[in-house]
């Protein structure tokens, strides 16, 4: 099963929008960019796993790095606190976890 970037981004953005509420308008361009970055990272992990070039531990580290970037970007938005940002990231990743984990064959999200 191959991951679909546009479907991943769409599902993550929908979850992020629901979670961000009144901050959505301000956060939208940042969320669009960061969900695309996350989707591309997940596609790369899927490819490298199929090629036998990445371990689960390495994949998890790459995901944590991407989550950290996502967190940093959202925290730059005035009025958004850590709890709201973490909730948004968790909601976005939760929306795609089943599909990603099945495609990669590891419990990554």
N, C-alpha and C positions, 0 to 999 in steps of 0.2 A: 504494500500500500504506500503510495507516494503522497506526501503532504502537499496541500494546495495553499500557496502563500495568500492569495486573495481571500480564501475562506477563513484562514486563520486570523488574518487582520480584521475581517468583518466581525467575526465572533468576539475577538478581544475588544474591539472598539465598542460593540454593543454592550458588553459587560462593563467596560470602563465608563461609558456614558451613564448607564444606570447608577453606577456607584458615585460618580462625581457630582451628580445633581446640578446645583446652581453654578458650579465651577466649570461645567462642561464647555461652555462657549469659549472661555479663556484657555482651557486645557486642550481643546480639540486638536490644534495643529501639532502640539507636542505629543499627544497621545497617538496621533496618526503616525508620526515619525517613529516613535519608540515601539509601537506594535509591529510596524514593518521591519524594524531592526530585529525584534525578537523572532518574528516569523522567518526571516532570512537565516538567523542563527540556528533555528530549529531545523530548517531544511539542510543546512550544512552539516549539522550533527547527524541527521538521518543518512545523508550521503556518506559521510566518513564512517559511520557504523557499518553500513553495507559493504564498504571497502575494507573493513577491518582495521581502520586507521585511528580509532578513538575508543577509549575505554568508557565505561559508565561514569567512573569518577571524573575523568576529564570532561565529559559531557556536562555533568552536574556543575563543575567549576565554570564552564563557559556560560551556563544558564545563570548562575549566581552573578557573574560579571555583568551580564546583560540586564538582570534585575536591578543591580546596583545603579547602572546608568539610567534606567527607567525611573528609579526612585529619585535620583539626584535631579533629573529634569523636572519631574512633577513637584518636587519640594521647592523649586525656584519660583513657583506660582504663588503669588501673594495670597495668603489666606488658607492655603492647604497645609495641613499638619501631617505629621508622620503617620498617625493612625488612619487618616483618610487615604493617604498615598499607599500605605501597605494594603489597605482594604481594596483599593482600586487594582493594584498589581495582582493580588490574590484572586480577585474576581475575573480579571482578564485571563490569567493563566488557568484558572479553574474552568473557564468556558471551553478551553481547547485541550485540557489534560487527557481526557479519554482518547481522543483522536491521535494526539501526539504519542502518547505512551504505547498505543497499539501499533502505530506505524513504525516506531523506533524499536519496539520490543523490550523496552526498559521502562520502569516507573520513574520518569524524570520530573514530572510536574505533579 
